[in-house]
Amino acid sequence: PPSLWGQSNMGAEEPNPTGSQRPARRRSLFNSIKFFVLCHSLLQLAQLLVSGYMKSSISTIERRYGLSSQKSGMLAAFNEVGNTVLIIFVSFFGSRVHRPRFIGGGALLACLASLLMALPHFLSGPYEYTDHISHGKASIDNRSAVCQSESNLNIKPTNQSCSQQDNPAQHVAYPLLLLGQLLLGIGVVPIQPFGISYIDDHASKRNSPLYLGLLLAATAIGPAFGFITGSIMQRFYVDFDKVSKDHIHLTPKDLRWVGAWWLGFLVASCLIFITALPYFFFPRSMPKEWHTLPFHLLSTCGATANEDADDVESSPDCTKQRPDPIQELSLLQFLKSFPHVALRMMRTPIYLLVILAQVNQAALLAGLATFMAKFIEKQFNRTASLSTMMIGGVCIPLAVVGTVLGGVVMRRLNLSLNGASKLCAGAIFVCLFSSLPLLLIGCSTQTVDGVFPPGSGSLSCSASCHCPEEAFNPVCGSNRVEFRSPCHAGCNNIQFGPHNQPINFTDCKCVGGLGFASPGTCGSGCSHLLLPFMVLLAITSFVTSFTQTPSFMMILRTVPAEDKSFAVGVQYMMFRVLAFLPGPVLYGSVIDTTCILWGKKCGQQTSCLYYNLDQFRSRFLGLMAVFVGGALLSFLLTVRVLHRGAKENASTPGSKGGYELVNE
């Protein structure tokens, strides 16, 4: 009897010798490549939600655990460590393993990793911030809120406070986050490579670009949901589960505010678990997708001269694949041959140039996803929640649209390899012109007493106040000069509002002679420039993503069939080694060079309090422009090499004219 996994004519009406038609047997839902594309898109969305959520919470985690941007960049990139080490083995296993079950197992490990990354919150004590003012009673930090005379100065409470805050859990928070990122990287190793190869093996040649475009769109929607989730969670106070609402004295606009960064990891782990379950029911292989053809064509295999032949080649009668030499190698033989085959593919000009272009784009993405929300927050004086929403609600959705349109254009125009390379080069050229003006849109650093401009300020007037070195509670003086705390402004009195919140600091001898100061930062004063900045950034995201599907299809169609698994493995390894792994660390290090005041807590350096905004903008966006230029140069060289190859093939009798993506 026919197998459950399908027969040659399953899915179409079967002709019989009498000429009548009989209905085909119903195909199992788990035997449909379309359903697999749907499930894989949902899993990619859930898995990348964790990655997007981590990046959206970087600035919050920095503030909560006192990390530098370099450390937070290393945290964002650490999931690539396990991924880079194990991605090579994906090429070895290829189709010799049950790919859907491997994908499901990796997803369950990613679910566990997401739970682990939320664990530091439950092990750590309550969040402590400086200058905690309590109305009606003295507190340990109240002495640093306003100017104190030498007779009232007491150092002992600060020492006691440090001993109370020295919770061992605080020291293991960062290692736990790194471990969670490491396990997440290991868990996602089989998901995308096995999913792409599984779809490419069982989808028709004509529909494969569209499916790939939809899958890449889902990989962009995942981080978008991660950023949107991060924006929502950052509106809740980090310890809302530990302290009552009456004890929360900060607002999201306060520079010391820390949102509930841990809550999104719990939500993401549940989603990953649900989307991982269907993979344990998919077969190891299924009938290849094909188009309905006249019966007399069903016996024709291997023709590639026209569209009908292409459909025939994808029919079930022609699904026998050529033997893959990789599947005949042992693991030791594979490891020995991998460098040789990888080097051979890297010598292929088209493959190498497309990989280099994708690496530049991946490095651009690493900086945009990890630190762009922080850039908007600092540059335009916006809350972390709003800045995160700008990325997740504007830039990433437009990138999704661009990715889908790239796949649609590929399918509609039947682009050859030469046409795809020109499309990519043109898109990056437009991207370069839309990204360069971003360097000119921004704000200058506000005047901060004793901090910026360097060497300026009136710290001598608050010297008698004996302000603690770690005090940080920004106030804006009536003279539009910002101070690190009311104590640094020389303020002597506090006015409280109806909810016991400080609403004004008076008798401030450093503010124009007994002036007053308001809680909060003065801001950079150019928040109106956020709209044109976001318009240009959105255009850049849309145009850049337009190249995703064509460049991926160029990779799949420029290597021999027997080297396809190797090509995918080398491609993802290059992504991680040259872009995703060093990229966030590089961007974080560049951002740290623009810091003009580091925070201190109990004698140890914490996160940066103030940045030189002009340097921040020029160095951060300048680095992104460098990667855009690198991608453009790589695609232009690809067009040049293909044009030269087409001329050489045209002069050779019997030549087919070079590489092809689809049959022309």
N, C-alpha and C positions, 0 to 999 in steps of 0.2 A: 504493500500500500504506500501511497505517497507520504513522504515525511512531513512532519509539522513545519519544518524549516523552509518548505517551499519547493516547487518543481519548476521546470523550465518555462512553462506557460502560466504559472500562477500569477494572478493579478490582472489577467486579460481573459477574453472569451476564447475558448478552445475550439478550433475548427475540427470537424470530423469528416470521414470519407463521404458522408451523405450530403455534405454541404450545409447542414444546419448548424446553428450555434448553441452551445450549452454554457450555462453560467459557470465561471471558475469558482473554485473553492475559496472561501474567505481566508484572507491572510491574517495571521496573528498580529496584534497591535505592536508587539515587541519584535516583529519581523519586518518592520517598516523603517526605512532610513529617514523618512520625514519625521517620524515620532522620535527617533534617536536624536535628530537635529534639535527638536524641541526640548527634549530632556537635557541634552548637553548645553543648550543655551541657558536653561534655568540653573544648571549646576555651575556654569561659568559665572552667571550673575551672582549666585550666592557666595561662591568661593572668592570672587574678586571684590565682593562687598567687604570682606574682612580686610583685604589689602587696602582698599580705598578708605575704609574707616580708620585704619591705623594711620594713614597719611593725613587724614583730616584732623586727627587728634594729636598730631605731633607737637604743636605749640602748647597745647594743654598739658600733655605729659611732661614737656620741658619744664613748665612752670610748677607742676605738682612735685616733681622729683629733682628739680634743680639741675637740669641737663644743659649742656651746650648744644648748639646746632650741629656740631660735628658728631656728638654722641647720638643725637636724635636721628641724624642722617644714617649713621651706622645701624641704628635700630630699624629704621625703615628698610634698609637694604639687606638685613641679616637673613631674611627668608631666602635670599638668592644663594646663600652659602650651600645649604643642603641640596638645593635645586641644581646648582652648577656641578656639584660632585656626582649626582646621580643621573643627570640628564643624558649622559653618554649611554647608559645602560638601556634607555628607552629605544635607542637605535638597535641594540643587540636583540632585545626581546621581540621588537617588531610585531609581527602577526603570529609568532609562535606561541603566544600566551593568550589567555582569554581577556582581551582588552577591556570589554565593559566591566568585568569583575575587578580588574586592577584599578580602573577608574573609580569604582565604588569604594574599594578599600582605601585608596588615597583620600577620597572625600571624607571618610570617617576619621582618618588621622587628622585632617584639617579641622574637623569639628572639635576634636580633643584639643588641638593647639589653640583654637579660639577661646575655649574655656580656660586654658592655662594662662592666657594673656590677661584675663579679667581677675585672676587670683590675687595679684599684688594689692588690689584695693581692699580685699577682705583680710589680708594679713597686716596691712599698715594701720597706724593709728589715724586719728582725725587730722585733717589738713590744718596746719598752723601757718598763719601769715603774720607779718609784722604790724605793729601799731594797731592792735585790736583794742578799740575803745569801748568801754562799758559805762553807760551813764549811771551815776549814782553810787558807784563803788570803784575802788582802785583795782587795777589789774597789773599783771607783770609787765605788759607792754605799754601801759598807759603813760608811763614816764617818758617814753620816746615820742608821744604824740605831740606834745607841746614843749616849749622851752622850760628847762629845769635849772634851778640854781644849784650851785656846787654843794650847798648844805643839804639839799634833798637828794643828792646823787647816791645811788646804791648799786653797786656792781653785782652783788650776790644774787639777786633775782635772775639776772641774765644767765649766770652760770647754772643756777638750778633749772632754768627753762631748758637749757641745752641738754642737761642730763636727762630731763624728762622726755625730750624729743629724740633722744638717742635710742630709738626702737630698732632692734635687730632686723625687723621686717623691712625697714626703710633701705637697708643695705642690700637686701636680696631682691628688691623690686626690679631693678634694671636687669640683673641676670635672669630673672624669671621671664621678663618680656623678651629677652634675647632667645631664651630656650623656646618660648612659644613661637617666635618667628622662625626659628630653625626647623621645628616640627612642621610648621605650616608650609615651608618651602619643600620639605620632603614629601608631604602629603599631596601637593599639587603637581608633583613631577609627572605622573602618568596622565593627568587630566587633559591638558590641551594637545600634546603631541599624539597620544593614542586616539583622542577624539577626532583630530583633523585627519589622521591617516585612515581611521575607520570610515569616516564619511567619504574621503576621496576614493577609497577602495570600492565602496558599494553605491555611490551616487553616479548618475550618468555624467559623461564628460561635459555636456552642455549645462547641466544644472549645478555642477560642482562650484563654479565661481559664485553663484547666487547663494548657495548654502554657506560657503566660506564667508561671504559678506555678512550674512545674518549672524553667523557665529562670532565674527569679529565685532559686530555691533553689540552683541550680548556681552562681550568682554569689556566693552566701553560702558555699557549701562550698569554693570556691576559696580565699578568704582563710583559712578554717579550716585547710585543708591547709597554707597558707603559714605560719600560726602554729605548727602542730604540727611542721612541718619546721624552723622556726626554733628551736623548743624542743629538738629533737634535735641540731641542728648546734651550738647554743651549749654543749653538753656537751663538745665537742671544743675543744682549745686552738687559738687562731687560727693559730699557726705550727707545727702538728703536722707539716706537710710540709717545714718548714725546719730544725727542731731535733729532736734526739733526745728520747725520753721522759724520760731521766735529767736533762735540763736544764730540764724544766718543773717549777717549784717552787710554782706557784699552784694553787689548787683553785677550783671553781665558786662556793664560798661567799665567796671573797675579793672585796672591793670592787674590786680591780684586775683581776679576771679578765676576759678578752676571749675570746669564743667564735669558732668558725670561721664568721663571718658570710658569707663569700664562697662557701662550698660549696653553699648552697641555690640560688644563681643559676645554677650549672652544671647542677644537676638540673632546674630549671624550664625552662631553654632547651631541653633535650632533649625534655621533655614537649610544649612548644609546637610544636616542629618536627614531631613525630609527629601531633599533632591537627590541624595545618594542612593536611596533604596531601589529605584527602578533599574539601576545598572546590574543588579544581581539577577535580572530576569531576561536581559538581552542575550541572544545567541552569540556564539563565538564568531560566526559569519552568517550572512544572509544573502539572498539573491540580489544581484546587482540591479539597480534601478534602470529601467529602459522605457522607451517610447513605443506606442502601438504602431506597428508597421504592417504593410501588406504581407500575406502569408508566404509569398514566393521569395521574400527577402530574408526570412528567418534562417535560411540555411547559409547565408552569406556572412562570412566573418573576415575581419582584418582589413576591409576596404576603408580607405580614409580619404577618398577623393571628393566626397560631397556630404551634405548633411544627413541624407538617408543612411549612408555608410557609417557615419559617426554614430547614428542611433543603433544601427545593427551591431556595431562593435560593443555597444553597451547592453545588448540584449542578453537574456539569461542563457541562451545557447552558447554565448561567447564569453561567459564569466570565468572560464578557466584561466588563471593567471600564470604567467611564466614563472618558473621556479626562481625564488629569491635566493641568491648565493649566501646572503647573510644568515638565513635560517639553517644552512648546512654547516655553519661554523660552530666550534665550541666557544665557550666564554673566553678562554685563554687565547685562542686564535683570533677572536674578535678584537680583544684588547690590543693584540700585536698589530693587527691590520688597520685598526681605526686611525692611527696617525698617518699611515701611508695613504689611505683613501681620502682622509680629510685634506691632506696636502694636495692630493690630485685634484679634488674639487676646488680648492682655493686657487689653483692655477688656472681654473676656468674663468676668463675675464668677466663674463656676464654675472656668474654666481658671486664672485668676489665683490664686484662693484655694487650689486644690489644689497649684499650683506652689509657692506660699509655704509650705504645710505640708510639702511634700517637701523644700524647701530647708532648713527647720529640722531635719528629720529627718536630712538629709544632713550638716549641720554637726555634729549630735550624733554621727553615725557617724564623722565625721572625727576628733573628739577621742577617742572610745572606741577606735577601731582603732589610732591612732597612739601614744597615750600611756597607755592604761589599764594595759598590762603594766608600764610603768615606774612608774606610780602604785602598783600592788600590790607591786612590788619594793621601793620606798622606804618605803611606808607600813607594810607588815607584815613587813619584813626578810626577804624571800624571795629566792631566786636568780632570775636573769633567765630561766633555763630553765623553772622552775616557774611563774613569773608569766606567761610566754608560753603555756604549756600551759593555764593557767586560762582564757585568752581563747579559744584555738583549740579546746580540748576541751570547754568548758562553754557559754560564751556564744554562740558562733557556731553550733554545732549546734542549740541551742534556737531561734535566729533562723531557721534553715533550716526547722525544724518549723513555726514560726509562719507563715512565708511560704507553705509548701505548704497549710497549713490555710486560710489566707486565700483561696487559689485554689479550694479544695474548697468552702468555704462559699459563695463567689460562684456556683459552678456548681450546687450543690445547691438553694440557696434562690432561684435566679433573681433576684438582687437588682437592683432598679432603681438609678438614680443616687442617689435619695434614701436608699434603704436602705444603699447602699455608704458614703455620707457619714456616716450615723449609726453604722455599724459602725466606721469610722475614728475618729470623735470619741469613742465609748465606749472603744475600745482605748487611745487616748492619755490619756484621763482616768484609767484604771486605772494606766497607766504613770507618771503624775505622782505618784500616791500610793505607788508602789513605789520611786520614785527619791529622793524627799525624805528618807526615813530614812537614806539612804547618807551624808548630810552629818553624821550623828551617830555613825557607826561609823568609828573610826580611832584613831590613836595620836598621842601628843605626842612632840616631839623629845627624844631622849635627851640627857643632860648631856654636852657635849663641852667639854673644858677650853679656855678662851679663845675659844670659838666660840658656844656656847649654854649657858645664857642669855647674852645680850649683856652685855659688861662684866664677866663673872665669870671665874674661873679663876686659875691660879697660874703664869702664864707666866714670872713673875719668877724662879721657882725653877729653871727650865731655861734662863735667859738665858746662864749661863756655859757651856752645852753647845754654843752656836753652831749650832743646828739649821738646816739649809738651808730656805729659804722654800718650796721646791717639795716637801719631804719629805711623803709620804703613805703610811703603812703602819699603819692603825688598830690600836690595842691597847686592851683593856679592863682597867682597873686593878682591883685587889682591892677598892677602895672603890666600884665600879660607876660610875666616871667614865671616859669615853672620851677617848683622846688621839690626835692625828693621827699620831704615830709613837712608837716607844720613846724616841727622842731627846727629844721634847717631854714625855715622862713622866719624864725624868731617869734612865732606866735605864742601868746601867753594865755589866751582864753578860747573856750569852745562854746559855740551856740548849738543847742540840740533842737531837733525837730519833734513833731508829735509822736513819732515812732522811735524815739531815742536814737535817732541817727544824727551824726554831726552834719550841720548844714552850712556852717561858716566858722572860720578861725579869725579872731580879731587881735588887735594890739600886736601886729606883726612888724617888728622893728626892721626887718630886711626888705619889706615891701613898701618902698617909697616913704618910709617914716611912719610907723604905726598904722600901716594900711591893713587890709584884710585879704584873706585868701579863701578860695572855694575848693571843696574836695574834688579831686579828679584832675586829669591832665588838661593842659591848655590846647593840645592838639596841634597838628601841623598847619591847619588853616586852609587846606586846599581839597577838602572832601568833594567839592563839586567836579573835580577832574576824574572822579571814579567812573562816571558814565562813559566818556570817550575812551578811557582806558579799557573798560570792559568790552566796548564795541570792537575795538581793534584786536583785543585778545580773543574774542569769540570768532572773528573772521580768521585769525591765524589758526585756531583749533580746527575749524571746519575745513579749511583748505589743506592743512597738513594731513588730516585723517583721510582725505580723498585718495591718498596714495596707498593706503593699507592693503586693500584687496588686490589691486594690480601688482604690487611688489611681492605679495605672498604667492600669487599665481605664477609670477616669473620664476620664483624659486622652485616651485613644484614642477614646472614644465621645461626647465633648462638642464635638468640632470637626467641621466638614464634611469629607466624604471628600477633597475637593480640597485641603484644608489639612492633611491628616494628616502629610505629610512635613515641612511647616513646623513643625507642633506638636511633633513629636519633636525636631527640631533646636533649637527654642527651649527646650524642656524641658531637654535635656542641656547647652545653653549656660548656662542659669540655674543648674543644679546646679554647674557648674564655676566660674563667675564669682562666685557668692554663697556657696558652701559648700566644695567640695573644694579650691579654690585658696587662699582666705584662711583656711579653718578650721584646718588644722594649724599655720600660722604664728601665728594668734591664740592657740591653746592653748599653743604653745611659748613665746610671749612672756609669757603669764600664769604659766607654770611658772617661767620665769627670774626673775620678780619675787619668788619665794619662796626663792631661793637665799641662803644665809647664809655660804657659803665657796666661792670659786672656786678651782680648781686652777691652778697655774702651772708652766710648764716652759720653761726657758731664757729667763726673763723675759717670756714671753707667756702670756696667759690661756687656759686649756683648759676642759674641761667642769666642771660643778658637782660639788663633793664632798659638801656637806651642804645639806639643805633644811629650812626650817621646816615641819614636817609638818602642823601645824594650818592654816597658811596654804595650803599645797599642797592639802589636802583641801577647804577651804572655797571656794577660788577655782576649782579645777579642776572639782569636782562642782557648784558653784554655777553655773558657766557652762553646764554640761550641762542643769541644771534650767531655765535660761532658755530654751534651745532647745526643750525639751519643752513649756514653756508657750506658746511661739510656735506650735508645731504644733497644740496643742489649740485655741488661739484661732482659727487659720485653719480648722480643720475645723468648729468650732462656727458660724462665719460661713457656711461652705458649707451646713450644715444649715438655717440661717436663710434664706438666699437661695433655696434649693430649696423650702422650705416656703412662702415668699411666692409663688414662681413657680407652685407647684402650685395655690394658691388662685386666682391670676389666670387660669390656664388652665382651671380647673374652671368659672369663671364665663363662659368664652368658648365659645359654641356650636361644636361640631365640633372642639374641641381634643382632642389625644391625652393631655393630662395632663402635659406636660413631657418632660424628657429620659428616655431609657430606655437601660439597658445591654444587656439582652436582651429579647426579645419576651415580653410577659406574656400 
